């Protein structure tokens, strides 16, 4: 409870409004450009909005208010560029840190930063524009990102190592890591959970957007993962699953006792939430392109949001 002292406590209605704004902004991008990672916004909007409001204890943003040009990282002599983690606040012993593994959720992260006053509300004007830091696939220079995720499944190990170091140092802050359920097919994910349990990293919080989809379609048609709760518990973590679109239930899940164990919160979601026409494409929603023939239908939904 002490974590929320001196922090604004958002109502469920305020968090839902942020989630709705995330969906609307990203649908707007899809309409403008013809395509975007729209289904990921539909599935994770409440999850990310809740994390940035009432769940994580982050310090004030130290990132630049406006997007900045980013010509690239040519080598080790040019590593002093502004880091994306600055938007989640300066590292401090009592503050949480946020690791985004599903780097194609970058637009969701940017919109959440804007909605919570961590970057300009106009930042999405530079989204996916060549030469700027608001990239479609987030990296360590992208607002809100601690690291370049590389192949999916690697960021959890970076977060795990950070948790181990922080625990040895006596920090009270936690490390949150956001994954998609497709990443759970990576063996490295389970090695990290096993190690986190061994080292009793109860400062490690894994959040999963379980939207049951990946680039090739539905999860169960590619590689069986279930039963996820039992699997995580068998690897030594505490695990709880909730409806990821139910803000109250999702936020309450983080109160689950997990002494000496990492906590895994699975949010069961749907990649069509809020945008019904996407149901016609299920389960092939990894990257949504809106054709000229469909634009009017999606535009009406956008206008009604």
C-alpha positions in Angstrom: 0.0 0.0 0.0 2.9 2.4 0.7 3.7 2.3 -3.0 0.8 4.6 -3.9 1.6 7.3 -1.3 2.0 10.6 -3.2 0.8 9.0 -6.4 -2.4 9.8 -8.2 -4.8 6.9 -7.9 -6.8 6.5 -11.0 -10.4 5.3 -11.0 -11.4 2.3 -13.2 -13.2 4.7 -15.4 -10.1 6.9 -15.9 -8.1 3.8 -16.8 -10.7 2.7 -19.2 -10.7 6.1 -20.9 -6.9 5.7 -21.4 -7.4 2.3 -22.8 -10.1 3.6 -25.2 -7.8 6.4 -26.3 -5.0 3.9 -27.1 -7.3 1.9 -29.3 -8.6 5.0 -31.0 -5.2 6.5 -31.7 -3.8 3.2 -33.2 -6.9 2.7 -35.3 -6.4 6.2 -36.6 -2.9 5.3 -37.6 -4.1 2.2 -39.4 -6.6 4.3 -41.3 -4.0 6.9 -42.2 -1.2 4.5 -43.2 -3.2 1.5 -44.3 -1.9 -0.8 -41.6 -0.6 -1.2 -38.1 -0.3 -3.6 -35.1 -3.9 -2.9 -34.4 -5.0 -6.2 -32.8 -2.2 -5.9 -30.2 -3.6 -2.5 -29.2 -7.1 -4.1 -28.9 -5.9 -6.9 -26.7 -3.4 -5.0 -24.4 -5.0 -1.5 -24.0 -6.4 -2.2 -20.5 -3.3 -4.1 -19.5 -0.9 -1.3 -20.4 -3.1 1.5 -19.2 -3.5 -0.2 -15.8 0.3 -0.8 -15.6 1.1 2.8 -16.2 -1.5 4.1 -13.8 -2.2 2.1 -10.7 0.0 -1.0 -10.9 3.6 0.2 -11.5 5.4 2.6 -9.1 7.5 4.6 -11.6 9.2 7.9 -11.1 8.4 11.0 -13.1 9.5 10.9 -16.7 13.0 12.2 -17.5 12.5 11.8 -21.2 12.3 14.6 -23.7 8.8 16.0 -24.1 8.8 15.9 -27.9 10.0 13.0 -30.2 13.6 13.4 -31.4 15.5 12.6 -34.6 17.4 9.3 -34.4 19.9 8.7 -37.2 20.9 5.2 -35.9 23.5 3.7 -33.7 26.7 3.3 -35.8 28.9 1.8 -33.1 30.2 1.9 -29.5 31.4 5.5 -29.9 27.8 6.7 -30.2 26.0 5.3 -27.2 25.2 8.6 -25.5 21.8 9.0 -27.2 18.7 9.4 -24.9 17.5 6.1 -23.7 13.8 5.0 -23.9 13.9 4.0 -20.2 14.1 7.6 -19.2 10.4 8.0 -19.9 9.6 5.5 -17.2 11.6 7.6 -14.7 15.1 7.6 -13.3 16.3 4.3 -11.8 15.9 4.5 -8.0 16.0 1.8 -5.3 12.4 2.2 -4.4 11.0 2.6 -8.0 9.8 -0.1 -10.4 11.3 -0.7 -13.9 9.4 -1.8 -17.0 10.8 -4.1 -19.6 8.7 -4.5 -22.8 9.6 -7.8 -24.5 6.9 -7.7 -27.2 8.6 -4.8 -29.1 5.9 -4.7 -31.8 3.6 -3.3 -29.1 5.6 0.0 -29.3 2.6 2.1 -30.5 0.6 1.0 -27.4 3.5 2.0 -25.1 3.8 5.4 -26.8 0.1 6.1 -26.5 0.1 5.1 -22.8 3.1 7.4 -22.2 1.2 10.3 -23.9 -2.0 9.6 -22.0 -0.2 9.6 -18.6 1.7 12.8 -19.3 5.1 11.3 -19.9 5.5 12.5 -23.5 3.7 15.0 -25.8 0.2 14.1 -26.7 1.2 14.8 -30.3 4.0 12.3 -30.3 2.3 9.9 -32.6 2.6 12.4 -35.4 6.2 11.1 -35.7 5.2 7.4 -35.3 7.1 5.2 -37.8 8.5 8.3 -39.6 12.0 7.6 -41.0 14.7 9.2 -38.9 12.7 9.6 -35.7 12.8 7.6 -32.4 9.1 6.7 -32.5 9.7 3.4 -34.3 7.1 0.8 -35.1 9.3 -1.9 -33.5 10.6 -0.5 -30.2 14.3 -0.5 -29.2 16.4 0.9 -26.4 16.2 4.4 -27.9 12.4 4.2 -28.2 10.3 6.0 -25.5 9.3 3.5 -22.8 11.8 0.8 -23.7 14.6 -0.4 -21.5 16.3 -2.5 -24.1 16.3 -3.7 -27.7 14.2 -6.9 -27.5 15.9 -8.6 -30.5 14.3 -12.0 -30.9 11.2 -12.5 -28.8 11.8 -14.3 -25.6 15.1 -12.6 -24.7 13.9 -9.5 -22.7 12.7 -11.6 -19.8 16.3 -12.7 -19.1 17.4 -9.1 -19.1 14.7 -8.3 -16.6 15.6 -11.4 -14.5 19.2 -10.4 -14.3 18.2 -6.9 -13.3 15.9 -8.4 -10.6 18.7 -10.5 -9.2 21.1 -7.5 -9.1 18.5 -5.4 -7.4 17.6 -8.0 -4.8 21.3 -8.4 -3.9 21.6 -4.6 -3.6 18.6 -4.4 -1.3 16.3 -2.4 -3.7 12.7 -2.5 -2.8 11.5 -1.6 -6.4 10.2 -4.3 -8.7 10.8 -5.2 -12.3 7.8 -5.7 -14.6 8.2 -7.4 -17.9 5.5 -7.5 -20.6 5.3 -10.5 -22.9 2.9 -11.8 -25.5 1.8 -15.4 -25.3 3.5 -16.4 -28.5 6.9 -15.8 -26.7 6.0 -18.6 -24.3 7.0 -21.0 -27.1 10.6 -19.9 -26.5 12.6 -22.1 -24.2 14.5 -19.2 -22.8 11.3 -17.9 -21.2 11.0 -21.1 -19.1 14.7 -21.2 -18.3 14.4 -17.6 -16.9 11.3 -18.5 -14.8 13.1 -21.5 -13.4 16.2 -19.4 -12.5 14.0 -16.6 -11.0 12.3 -19.2 -8.8 15.7 -20.7 -7.8 17.0 -17.2 -6.8 13.7 -16.4 -5.1 13.2 -13.3 -7.2 9.9 -12.1 -5.8 10.7 -8.7 -7.2 10.1 -10.0 -10.7 6.6 -9.5 -12.1 5.8 -11.1 -15.5 2.7 -9.8 -17.3 1.4 -11.7 -20.3 -1.0 -10.5 -22.9 -2.6 -13.9 -23.7 -4.5 -12.9 -26.8 -4.2 -16.4 -28.3 -2.6 -15.2 -31.6 0.8 -15.0 -33.2 2.1 -14.2 -36.7 1.0 -17.6 -38.1 -2.5 -17.6 -36.5 -3.9 -19.1 -33.4 -1.5 -20.2 -30.7 -2.9 -23.7 -30.2 -2.5 -24.4 -33.9 1.2 -23.7 -33.8 2.5 -25.0 -30.4 0.5 -26.2 -27.4 1.2 -24.0 -24.3 -1.7 -24.8 -22.0 -2.3 -25.2 -19.2 -0.3 -22.0 -18.6 -1.1 -21.5 -14.9 0.0 -25.0 -14.0 3.1 -24.8 -16.1 4.3 -21.6 -14.5 3.6 -23.0 -11.1 5.5 -26.2 -11.9 8.5 -24.0 -12.8 8.4 -22.4 -9.4 6.5 -19.1 -10.0 3.2 -18.0 -8.5 0.7 -17.5 -11.3 -2.8 -16.0 -11.6 -5.0 -15.5 -14.6 -7.7 -12.9 -15.1 -9.7 -11.3 -17.8 -7.2 -8.8 -19.2 -10.0 -6.4 -20.2 -11.4 -6.3 -16.6 -9.4 -3.4 -15.1 -10.4 -4.0 -11.5 -9.6 -7.8 -11.6 -6.4 -7.1 -13.4 -5.1 -4.6 -10.9 -6.2 -6.8 -8.0 -4.2 -9.7 -9.4 -0.9 -8.0 -8.4 -1.9 -8.3 -4.7 -1.5 -12.1 -5.0 1.0 -13.3 -2.3 4.2 -14.6 -3.9 6.9 -14.6 -1.2 10.2 -15.8 -2.5 8.7 -16.5 -5.9 8.3 -14.5 -9.2 4.7 -13.5 -9.9 3.1 -14.2 -13.3 -0.1 -12.4 -14.2 -1.8 -13.7 -17.3 -4.4 -11.4 -18.8 -6.7 -13.3 -21.1 -7.6 -11.0 -24.0 -9.1 -10.7 -27.4 -7.4 -8.9 -30.3 -10.7 -7.7 -31.7 -11.9 -5.9 -28.5 -13.5 -2.6 -29.4 -13.3 -3.1 -33.1 -15.9 -5.8 -34.1 -15.0 -6.0 -37.9 -11.7 -7.5 -36.9 -13.6 -10.7 -35.9 -13.9 -11.5 -39.6 -10.1 -11.9 -39.8 -9.6 -14.0 -36.6 -7.1 -15.5 -36.0 -4.9 -13.9 -38.6 -4.5 -10.5 -36.9 -0.8 -10.1 -36.4 -0.5 -7.0 -38.7 -3.8 -5.5 -39.7 -4.1 -3.8 -43.1 -7.2 -1.8 -44.0 -8.1 -1.9 -47.7 -9.8 0.9 -49.5 -13.0 -1.1 -49.6 -12.9 -1.5 -45.8 -11.9 2.0 -44.9 -15.5 3.4 -44.5 -16.5 0.6 -42.1 -13.5 1.2 -39.9 -13.8 5.0 -40.2 -17.3 4.8 -38.7 -16.0 3.0 -35.7 -13.2 5.5 -35.3 -15.6 8.4 -35.5 -17.9 6.8 -32.8 -15.0 6.2 -30.4 
